[in-house]
Amino acid sequence: MKLDRKEILKALESLTIAGEGKNMVESGAVTNVVTFGEEAIVDLTISTPAMHIKKRAEDDIRKLIQEKFNPDAKVKVNIKVESPEKPNEIKGKAIPGIKNIIAVASGKGGVGKSTTTANLAVTLAKMGFNVGVLDADIYGPSMPIMFDVENEKPISVTVDGKSKMKPIESYEVKILSIGFFTAPSQAVIWRGPMASKALNQMIFDADWGELDFMLIDLPPGTGDIHLSIVQSLPITGAVIVSTPQAVALADAKKGVAMFQSDSINVPVLGIIENMAYFTPEELPENKYYIFGKEGAKNLAADLNVPFLGEVPIVQSIREAGDYGRPAALQTASPLEKVYEEIARNVVQETVSRNENLPPSEAVKITTMAGCSAVKK
């Protein structure tokens, strides 16, 4: 069945871009429609750079045309992002020399987020990238243990006449953590503002040098530290780590929702499924799905975000973290291949994000709504 341009334009008036009131024709989002027999090309311009909104608009247009006109229609949607100018806003403070800042998060604790961050960092370094890790888990810093640098202390260096902290280097990864400044048995008993100030010092008062990737190991939840990070830095994208079980997935879903919310709007690069299955050493062909099967993979599909890969339950991953030598460094092992695949996917999604979306800015907090301490 031959497609008609005017009929398609009329039909598109029933669709809206998420977060906008007017339909996509009336708002001017649809800039052109071209038809060639059973093929339709729709040019769309949107103002929101969120990847999930772009994907949803593309899916909605394709579904509408195929359901209403021709189920065999070939539909191509060209989406251009044009953010409106906001001349009076305060821009985020970028760190010179750092190309991509990736936040590694999880809604729930105990899912292996720090272990995943450490292994992802050393894998990226092995691939030839310059990598840094900021341990933003103020109350439970674990990077010093995982990189076998518990007893190290950052030294002060002078850069352009200013005194800066020099990150600790281990396995070709630059690391800063609050754990370097406290005794191993000392609890960090700080309120949010004090923790945020310490983070800002590790971010901006450090000599990070030239980095292709800075990975930020965030604490569980969606609280003060997360807001401080997205306010302080232009985050390139977020990676969510979860186990397959329903309890972890419920919190991982909240983690995705936090980054995708209108007030934060940080692209989610994808979800990693940790502890996906267990394979005994003596039965290498067997897989036991202790925490459930493909829960995080299904969540990624439900939320229209990329699935970056799965990591099995392997005793050596835990042992390697405890001994301070990340498991991804085990040459020619299955684990090395697992983390290499995930790292390649993270790099690919980062490149895709940078090609299709405008550069990130730090989040601007413009309202105090929702803060219980503020009098209304």
RABEL-V815864 format. One record per run of one state. SS is the DSSP state (A for helix, B for strand, O for the rest). FROM is the first residue (numbers start at 1). TO is the last residue. If there is no record, write none. Layout:
SS/FROM/TO ; SS/FROM/TO
This chain:
O/1/4 ; A/5/12 ; O/13/15 ; B/16/16 ; O/17/22 ; B/23/23 ; O/24/29 ; B/30/36 ; O/37/38 ; B/39/46 ; O/47/50 ; A/51/68 ; O/69/73 ; B/74/81 ; O/82/97 ; B/98/105 ; O/106/112 ; A/113/126 ; O/127/130 ; B/131/135 ; O/136/142 ; A/143/146 ; O/147/154 ; B/155/159 ; O/160/161 ; B/162/166 ; O/167/167 ; B/168/170 ; O/171/172 ; B/173/177 ; A/178/180 ; O/181/191 ; A/192/204 ; O/205/205 ; B/206/206 ; O/207/210 ; B/211/217 ; O/218/223 ; A/224/232 ; O/233/236 ; B/237/242 ; O/243/245 ; A/246/260 ; O/261/267 ; B/268/278 ; O/279/287 ; B/288/288 ; O/289/294 ; A/295/303 ; O/304/306 ; B/307/313 ; O/314/314 ; A/315/323 ; O/324/326 ; A/327/329 ; O/330/333 ; A/334/356 ; O/357/376
